[in-house]
Amino acid sequence: MMDFNQENLFGQIEDLQELSFIERPVRRYLKTPEEIERLTVDEELNDIERAVYLLSNSSYQHSIVRNWGGGSVTSYQSPLSFSSSQIYRDFGREKVVFQKPTGDISSGQDVQRTSVVVNLPNLMRQNTSETIRRVVPKIREVLHVAGVEMQLAAAVSFLTILQEELVSITAYIHSFLPIILANLDHRDTVVSNAWLETLLTVINALPKETIRQEILSPLVSKAQLSQTVQSRLASCKILGKVARKFESHIIKRDILPLVKSLCQDVEYEVRSCMCRQLEFIAQGIGVEQTKTAILPELVELARDEGSSVRIAAFDTIVNLLVMFDSDDRTQIIFPLVMMFCEKSFKADESILAPLSHQLGKLCHGLSGKFRNLTNEQHMWFLDFYKKFSTLGLQQENGQSDHTTQFYAADMDAKYVSVRQNCAYNLPAMILFVDPKCFYSELYPTFSTLCHDPETLVRRTVATGFHEVIKLLGSSVHTVHKELIALLQDESLEVLDALLDHLPEILRCVITGGDHAGSETKNVLPVQRASARTLCVFVRYNRKQEQRQEICSKLVEQLGQGKSCWNRLRFLDTCECIMDLFSKAFFCKYFFLPVLELSNDPVPNVRIKFCYMLPKLKSALKLPADKHLLQQLELCVRKLLCQEKDKDVTAIVRIITLELDRMETSTESFPKRLQEKDLLDHKKEKEENLLLEMEDMEKRGESKLMNEKKLLSSFNKDGKRKTKLGRSRSLGGRVAPPKITTDKSTMKLTSAASNSQIATTTKNALLSFDGMLQSHSSSSGGTASLPTCSSRFYSANSNEHKTNGGKDTLPKKFNLKSRKSNP
């Protein structure tokens, strides 16, 4: 008994300890009423006065942030941890402020001041002069001791003010530019980089004289070795930016000395940063000065001991290829690039990935712009690319043909990145070798990349596959095998990348590329087969809206198409429609559009129309189609009288004699119908039955919904009255009898509804089944739809047999949703 009590007691103590552990931080960070009263800001202050007050008040330790439009304040001090972005948000509305409990996070006072800085553009929109006069000086004072959040917010707000032109450029230079320049040397790297990016954007809007006095003059001292690395890195980026603002002689006099000094800096980071700015310096001083001043620096930096410096020099050389003449490229650039590539491939694998990324641009620039590579140089770059494309892979069985299989011999990520970059550069390399030589020089490499064991490589190939297809043009058939392999890829990433441009790819494959000739067009049998397939789809489509839409598109895109080939295919399609559909269907949708082709400007279209005249007349039934017969006769007379083409005239005369011998069908009793008329009558009944089945489904669905609503209302009404009866009985009164739904009545109603739908469906489908069976036996037509109907009827009858005794609701009548019973 003692043990049991001690266990219970210990359990209670542990629970209390957990509660005290949770309660302690809550008590620690909750504010007393006196503290809340002391930290409350007067609500009568306007936005600018409130901003000045918050920036001036130094007594805040933990704060409450008011909404800037005035109103009540909500405060909550939480022991939980939140990121700085969660401390303040949605200015202009009432908000809850969460404070972090740790001591290294900004206090509530910093949060309030940061909110003022974030809201600075809004204050500028409300009252520009007062904000600049009262708020901006306070921000400048506070930034000296501000934390990271406020510094970053100030950099963003200052940039927003410039981009939205909330103040004139003169006022901006006077009020904001000094603050930006003063914070460039902030001890925090993140903060200093943020202010630097703001300054680089601001330079675009500054006049030259301001740049010279406020930025370029102090830059001479900032770029010295005595300054910090961070200061010298900022100087490199500023020099690259301001070089685009001045004339070449000013750059040569004031900027080039600083550039050369920074290119020789003792820190490789500074040399690399300055090297990447040489491209912009060269654009400012022109071709001649680039050859004498920039090219020697690039040659020396390309041989630097730091790998990041060498890759920066290589990137800059690739970007400046257009500025070097033929002699420079032959004597300096080509040997330098080849030495750089070979050395990197053999001794410095750390720069293989960035080198492979620029290789396509380098080869394309060398071949596309200058075309002064020798055959040896051309083959050297091509072989170098091929080596990169199989880096980290090993051949199986030593094969060397186009079907060579590779496996990953080295799973190092840098090798995967190199092959991925090779896949990215495929379009540029196709231009380098010339698309006509693709199969002989680049196809094995392309095939290897398509079957690379790494998903990233295959995904990159799939992403640019449409570009490859466009470049190959009429030779697109050479990559059919690779397209099929990518479509069958097991990776969803590869399939997703390929599907983004799949319609464009298939269009190029079908037409043979953008530069394909007439010999690569779809042949006539394929077009006619496609037309018949479409007609079969329309014939058995149970959606009337879709049938009408397809028929209208056939008329618009083929019958009224601009190409005579489309109009000829329209006549072929109409012949298929006459075979598959009833005469009434053809006359309703296609008879008049066909007659319009009697005036076609192309004689071949009119000739084909003339050959169709007997079929058009046989599609009419009198007296219903009397007006169509008149239109047909009018077209024939017009052709006989006005046709100028001798071939068309000769055919019209022959066809007219045949039309005179033909008799027009008449609507008579079924016993008097001929065999062809009887077949047409069956087709028409089948089409009408499809419409009736669609209408029956809609009515069945609406009736089912109404019955569900009715049953739901009955249940609610019964429950409501049952509750009322119980309440009366509790009050001492006799409870009235419960009003509930009569199950037997509902069962009879449901059974009657089911029986009515089933009987109607059974009769309709039996009729439809019999017609189609007789049609298939007489004309060899399709029997798939009758099979569907009989299966549906069988399933429906079996369902009623098995569920006849159950209390069920009528089920939705849907032919597609029924499953056949064995």
Secondary structure in CASP SS format (residue, H / E / C, confidence):
PFRMAT SS
TARGET T0000
AUTHOR 0000-0000-0000
METHOD secondary structure of the structure
MODEL  1
M C 1.00
M H 1.00
D H 1.00
F H 1.00
N H 1.00
Q H 1.00
E H 1.00
N H 1.00
L H 1.00
F H 1.00
G H 1.00
Q H 1.00
I H 1.00
E H 1.00
D H 1.00
L H 1.00
Q H 1.00
E H 1.00
L H 1.00
S H 1.00
F H 1.00
I H 1.00
E H 1.00
R H 1.00
P H 1.00
V H 1.00
R H 1.00
R H 1.00
Y H 1.00
L C 1.00
K C 1.00
T C 1.00
P H 1.00
E H 1.00
E H 1.00
I H 1.00
E H 1.00
R H 1.00
L H 1.00
T C 1.00
V C 1.00
D C 1.00
E C 1.00
E C 1.00
L C 1.00
N C 1.00
D H 1.00
I H 1.00
E H 1.00
R H 1.00
A H 1.00
V H 1.00
Y H 1.00
L H 1.00
L H 1.00
S H 1.00
N C 1.00
S C 1.00
S C 1.00
Y C 1.00
Q C 1.00
H C 1.00
S C 1.00
I C 1.00
V C 1.00
R C 1.00
N C 1.00
W C 1.00
G C 1.00
G C 1.00
G C 1.00
S C 1.00
V C 1.00
T C 1.00
S C 1.00
Y C 1.00
Q C 1.00
S C 1.00
P C 1.00
L C 1.00
S C 1.00
F C 1.00
S C 1.00
S H 1.00
S H 1.00
Q H 1.00
I C 1.00
Y C 1.00
R C 1.00
D C 1.00
F C 1.00
G C 1.00
R C 1.00
E C 1.00
K C 1.00
V C 1.00
V C 1.00
F C 1.00
Q C 1.00
K C 1.00
P C 1.00
T C 1.00
G C 1.00
D C 1.00
I C 1.00
S C 1.00
S C 1.00
G H 1.00
Q H 1.00
D H 1.00
V H 1.00
Q H 1.00
R H 1.00
T H 1.00
S H 1.00
V H 1.00
V H 1.00
V H 1.00
N C 1.00
L H 1.00
P H 1.00
N H 1.00
L H 1.00
M H 1.00
R H 1.00
Q H 1.00
N C 1.00
T H 1.00
S H 1.00
E H 1.00
T H 1.00
I H 1.00
R H 1.00
R H 1.00
V H 1.00
V H 1.00
P H 1.00
K H 1.00
I H 1.00
R H 1.00
E H 1.00
V H 1.00
L C 1.00
H C 1.00
V C 1.00
A C 1.00
G C 1.00
V H 1.00
E H 1.00
M H 1.00
Q H 1.00
L H 1.00
A H 1.00
A H 1.00
A H 1.00
V H 1.00
S H 1.00
F H 1.00
L H 1.00
T H 1.00
I H 1.00
L H 1.00
Q H 1.00
E C 1.00
E C 1.00
L C 1.00
V C 1.00
S C 1.00
I H 1.00
T H 1.00
A H 1.00
Y H 1.00
I H 1.00
H H 1.00
S H 1.00
F C 1.00
L H 1.00
P H 1.00
I H 1.00
I H 1.00
L H 1.00
A H 1.00
N C 1.00
L C 1.00
D C 1.00
H C 1.00
R C 1.00
D C 1.00
T H 1.00
V H 1.00
V H 1.00
S H 1.00
N H 1.00
A H 1.00
W H 1.00
L H 1.00
E H 1.00
T H 1.00
L H 1.00
L H 1.00
T H 1.00
V H 1.00
I H 1.00
N C 1.00
A C 1.00
L C 1.00
P C 1.00
K H 1.00
E H 1.00
T H 1.00
I H 1.00
R H 1.00
Q H 1.00
E H 1.00
I H 1.00
L H 1.00
S H 1.00
P H 1.00
L H 1.00
V H 1.00
S H 1.00
K H 1.00
A C 1.00
Q C 1.00
L C 1.00
S C 1.00
Q C 1.00
T C 1.00
V H 1.00
Q H 1.00
S H 1.00
R H 1.00
L H 1.00
A H 1.00
S H 1.00
C H 1.00
K H 1.00
I H 1.00
L H 1.00
G H 1.00
K H 1.00
V H 1.00
A H 1.00
R H 1.00
K H 1.00
F C 1.00
E C 1.00
S H 1.00
H H 1.00
I H 1.00
I H 1.00
K H 1.00
R H 1.00
D H 1.00
I H 1.00
L H 1.00
P H 1.00
L H 1.00
V H 1.00
K H 1.00
S H 1.00
L H 1.00
C H 1.00
Q C 1.00
D C 1.00
V C 1.00
E C 1.00
Y H 1.00
E H 1.00
V H 1.00
R H 1.00
S H 1.00
C H 1.00
M H 1.00
C H 1.00
R H 1.00
Q H 1.00
L H 1.00
E H 1.00
F H 1.00
I H 1.00
A H 1.00
Q H 1.00
G H 1.00
I H 1.00
G C 1.00
V H 1.00
E H 1.00
Q H 1.00
T H 1.00
K H 1.00
T H 1.00
A H 1.00
I H 1.00
L H 1.00
P H 1.00
E H 1.00
L H 1.00
V H 1.00
E H 1.00
L H 1.00
A H 1.00
R C 1.00
D C 1.00
E C 1.00
G C 1.00
S H 1.00
S H 1.00
V H 1.00
R H 1.00
I H 1.00
A H 1.00
A H 1.00
F H 1.00
D H 1.00
T H 1.00
I H 1.00
V H 1.00
N H 1.00
L C 1.00
L H 1.00
V H 1.00
M H 1.00
F C 1.00
D C 1.00
S H 1.00
D H 1.00
D H 1.00
R H 1.00
T H 1.00
Q H 1.00
I H 1.00
I H 1.00
F H 1.00
P H 1.00
L H 1.00
V H 1.00
M H 1.00
M H 1.00
F H 1.00
C H 1.00
E H 1.00
K H 1.00
S H 1.00
F H 1.00
K H 1.00
A H 1.00
D C 1.00
E H 1.00
S H 1.00
I H 1.00
L H 1.00
A H 1.00
P H 1.00
L H 1.00
S H 1.00
H H 1.00
Q H 1.00
L H 1.00
G H 1.00
K H 1.00
L H 1.00
C H 1.00
H H 1.00
G H 1.00
L H 1.00
S H 1.00
G H 1.00
K H 1.00
F H 1.00
R C 1.00
N C 1.00
L C 1.00
T C 1.00
N H 1.00
E H 1.00
Q H 1.00
H H 1.00
M H 1.00
W H 1.00
F H 1.00
L H 1.00
D H 1.00
F H 1.00
Y H 1.00
K H 1.00
K H 1.00
F H 1.00
S H 1.00
T C 1.00
L C 1.00
G C 1.00
L E 1.00
Q E 1.00
Q E 1.00
E C 1.00
N C 1.00
G C 1.00
Q C 1.00
S C 1.00
D C 1.00
H C 1.00
T C 1.00
T C 1.00
Q C 1.00
F E 1.00
Y E 1.00
A E 1.00
A C 1.00
D C 1.00
M C 1.00
D C 1.00
A H 1.00
K H 1.00
Y H 1.00
V H 1.00
S H 1.00
V H 1.00
R H 1.00
Q H 1.00
N H 1.00
C H 1.00
A H 1.00
Y H 1.00
N C 1.00
L H 1.00
P H 1.00
A H 1.00
M H 1.00
I H 1.00
L H 1.00
F H 1.00
V H 1.00
D C 1.00
P H 1.00
K H 1.00
C H 1.00
F H 1.00
Y H 1.00
S H 1.00
E H 1.00
L C 1.00
Y H 1.00
P H 1.00
T H 1.00
F H 1.00
S H 1.00
T H 1.00
L H 1.00
C H 1.00
H C 1.00
D C 1.00
P C 1.00
E C 1.00
T H 1.00
L H 1.00
V H 1.00
R H 1.00
R H 1.00
T H 1.00
V H 1.00
A H 1.00
T H 1.00
G C 1.00
F H 1.00
H H 1.00
E H 1.00
V H 1.00
I H 1.00
K H 1.00
L H 1.00
L H 1.00
G H 1.00
S H 1.00
S H 1.00
V H 1.00
H H 1.00
T H 1.00
V H 1.00
H H 1.00
K H 1.00
E H 1.00
L H 1.00
I H 1.00
A H 1.00
L H 1.00
L H 1.00
Q C 1.00
D C 1.00
E C 1.00
S C 1.00
L H 1.00
E H 1.00
V H 1.00
L H 1.00
D H 1.00
A H 1.00
L H 1.00
L H 1.00
D C 1.00
H C 1.00
L H 1.00
P H 1.00
E H 1.00
I H 1.00
L H 1.00
R H 1.00
C H 1.00
V H 1.00
I H 1.00
T H 1.00
G C 1.00
G C 1.00
D C 1.00
H C 1.00
A C 1.00
G C 1.00
S H 1.00
E H 1.00
T H 1.00
K C 1.00
N C 1.00
V C 1.00
L H 1.00
P H 1.00
V H 1.00
Q H 1.00
R H 1.00
A H 1.00
S H 1.00
A H 1.00
R H 1.00
T H 1.00
L H 1.00
C H 1.00
V H 1.00
F H 1.00
V H 1.00
R H 1.00
Y C 1.00
N C 1.00
R C 1.00
K C 1.00
Q H 1.00
E H 1.00
Q H 1.00
R H 1.00
Q H 1.00
E H 1.00
I H 1.00
C H 1.00
S H 1.00
K H 1.00
L H 1.00
V H 1.00
E H 1.00
Q H 1.00
L H 1.00
G H 1.00
Q C 1.00
G C 1.00
K C 1.00
S C 1.00
C H 1.00
W H 1.00
N H 1.00
R H 1.00
L H 1.00
R H 1.00
F H 1.00
L H 1.00
D H 1.00
T H 1.00
C H 1.00
E H 1.00
C H 1.00
I H 1.00
M H 1.00
D H 1.00
L H 1.00
F C 1.00
S C 1.00
K H 1.00
A H 1.00
F H 1.00
F H 1.00
C H 1.00
K H 1.00
Y H 1.00
F C 1.00
F H 1.00
L H 1.00
P H 1.00
V H 1.00
L H 1.00
E H 1.00
L H 1.00
S H 1.00
N H 1.00
D C 1.00
P C 1.00
V C 1.00
P H 1.00
N H 1.00
V H 1.00
R H 1.00
I H 1.00
K H 1.00
F H 1.00
C H 1.00
Y H 1.00
M C 1.00
L H 1.00
P H 1.00
K H 1.00
L H 1.00
K H 1.00
S H 1.00
A C 1.00
L C 1.00
K E 1.00
L E 1.00
P C 1.00
A C 1.00
D C 1.00
K H 1.00
H H 1.00
L H 1.00
L H 1.00
Q H 1.00
Q H 1.00
L H 1.00
E H 1.00
L H 1.00
C H 1.00
V H 1.00
R H 1.00
K H 1.00
L H 1.00
L H 1.00
C H 1.00
Q H 1.00
E C 1.00
K C 1.00
D C 1.00
K H 1.00
D H 1.00
V H 1.00
T H 1.00
A H 1.00
I H 1.00
V H 1.00
R H 1.00
I H 1.00
I H 1.00
T H 1.00
L H 1.00
E H 1.00
L H 1.00
D H 1.00
R H 1.00
M C 1.00
E C 1.00
T C 1.00
S E 1.00
T E 1.00
E C 1.00
S C 1.00
F C 1.00
P H 1.00
K H 1.00
R H 1.00
L C 1.00
Q C 1.00
E H 1.00
K H 1.00
D H 1.00
L H 1.00
L H 1.00
D H 1.00
H H 1.00
K H 1.00
K H 1.00
E H 1.00
K H 1.00
E H 1.00
E H 1.00
N H 1.00
L H 1.00
L H 1.00
L H 1.00
E H 1.00
M H 1.00
E H 1.00
D H 1.00
M H 1.00
E H 1.00
K H 1.00
R H 1.00
G H 1.00
E H 1.00
S H 1.00
K H 1.00
L H 1.00
M H 1.00
N H 1.00
E H 1.00
K H 1.00
K H 1.00
L H 1.00
L H 1.00
S H 1.00
S H 1.00
F H 1.00
N H 1.00
K H 1.00
D H 1.00
G H 1.00
K H 1.00
R H 1.00
K H 1.00
T H 1.00
K H 1.00
L H 1.00
G H 1.00
R H 1.00
S H 1.00
R H 1.00
S H 1.00
L H 1.00
G C 1.00
G C 1.00
R C 1.00
V C 1.00
A C 1.00
P C 1.00
P C 1.00
K C 1.00
I C 1.00
T C 1.00
T C 1.00
D C 1.00
K H 1.00
S H 1.00
T H 1.00
M H 1.00
K H 1.00
L H 1.00
T H 1.00
S H 1.00
A H 1.00
A H 1.00
S H 1.00
N H 1.00
S H 1.00
Q H 1.00
I H 1.00
A H 1.00
T H 1.00
T H 1.00
T H 1.00
K H 1.00
N H 1.00
A H 1.00
L H 1.00
L H 1.00
S H 1.00
F H 1.00
D H 1.00
G H 1.00
M H 1.00
L H 1.00
Q H 1.00
S H 1.00
H H 1.00
S H 1.00
S H 1.00
S H 1.00
S H 1.00
G C 1.00
G C 1.00
T C 1.00
A C 1.00
S H 1.00
L H 1.00
P H 1.00
T H 1.00
C H 1.00
S H 1.00
S H 1.00
R H 1.00
F H 1.00
Y H 1.00
S H 1.00
A H 1.00
N H 1.00
S H 1.00
N H 1.00
E H 1.00
H H 1.00
K H 1.00
T H 1.00
N H 1.00
G C 1.00
G C 1.00
K C 1.00
D C 1.00
T C 1.00
L C 1.00
P C 1.00
K C 1.00
K C 1.00
F C 1.00
N C 1.00
L C 1.00
K C 1.00
S C 1.00
R C 1.00
K C 1.00
S C 1.00
N C 1.00
P C 1.00
END
